[in-house]
Amino acid sequence: MAHIKALEVEAFCVTCPSAEEVTTLLQTLGFELTFHMEIDHPPEYEQVPCLPAQFHFQDTHGNEVIFLAGRDTDLDGVGFPEHASRFWLYPGADRAVYGRVAHVLAVRWSLTWRSLSKACQEVA
């Protein structure tokens, strides 16, 4: 079972699983796709990078997973690690489900969760 000290977490993934693979896995865990946005290609004159497609999932307990299907650019200078995709996980009313989802995603794609407040978190 996952032991996560912070509740709102993110993970950078060295691979980019397909949206179908992520969706299928999350559906087996009781999640459904609640929002999807295709890749955003801004006009060249805006001089900002593309935003990868994103997929938002939620279960009946309010647990949420967001999957960014591609590498995003660090526009704020925070310092992102090398990555090919990114996940976020937000807790709902059932912390056991939250922990199970964190563990399954971490094992499946070798994720290391870290707090959105930037303190590294471990998934055991």
N, C-alpha and C positions, 0 to 999 in steps of 0.2 A: 504494500500500500504506500502511496506517496505521502511524504511528510514535507509540507511546504510551510515555511514560517510566515511569509507574506501571502496575502490572499489574491491580490490582483497581480498576475505575473505575465511575463513574456518569454519567448524563447526564439533564438535565431537558429535556423536549420541549414545545414550545409548542402542539403539536397532540396529539390523542389518537387514534392509529390504532386501527382495530378489532382485536380479538383475532385474528380470522380473517386479517386482512392481515399481522399480525406472525407468526402461526403459519405461514402459507403461505410468506412470505419465508424464515423460519428453516428450514423443511423443505427448501427448495431449497439451503440451505447445509449440510445434513446434520444438523440438529438435530431432536430430537423433544420433545414436551411431556411432562415428567416429573411435574409437579405443577400443580394449578390450585385456586385458592380464590376462591369468589364474593365479591362485595362484602359487607363485614361491617358491619351496622347495629347498633351497640350500643344497649341500652335507653336511653331519654332520661334516666333518673335517673343514668346514669354520666357524663353531660356530657363525652363524648369524641366526636370526629368519626368519621365512617364511614371505614373503610379500603377503598380501591378494590380491585376484583378483581385478583388477581395470577396470573401465568403463569410457570412455571419451565421452561426448556429446557436440554437437554444434548446434546452430540454424543459420538461414540465415543472422542474424545480427552480427554474430561472438561472441555472448555470449557463454560461456563454463561452463559446470558442469563436475566435476570429482567425481566419487563415488568409494571409497575404501571399498570393501565388506568384512570387517573384521577388527579386532583390529590390528593396527600397533604398532610397538615398538619404543620408543623414544631412538634412538641410539646416538643422539647429546646432551642429557641431558637437553632439553628444558623444559620438564615437561608437559607431556600430561595429561589431565584429564582422568578419567575412561571413556572408550568408547567401543562400539561394532562395530562401523563403522565410516566413516569419509567422509565429503563432502568438496569440494572447488568450488567456484563460481568466474568467471572472466567476466568482462563486455565486451560487444561488442559495436556496434554503436547505439543500441537502449536501452537507460537506463531505459525506462519504462518497457520493457520486463524483463530486468535484475532485477528490483525491484519487479516485479510480481513473477518471479521465486524464488527469495530469500524469499518472503513472503509465497508462496505456500509450498516450502520445509520446512520452519521453522514451519509452522502450522502442516503440515502432520507428521513430525517426531520430533517435539519439539526441534528444533535446535536453538541455540544461535550463531549467526554469530560473528566472531572476525576477525579483520584485520590480514593479514599475517605478519604484522609488530608487532603482538602480543598485540595491544591495543584492548580491548573488544569493540564490537559494539552491538548495540541494534537493533532489528527488531520490529518495532511498528505495 
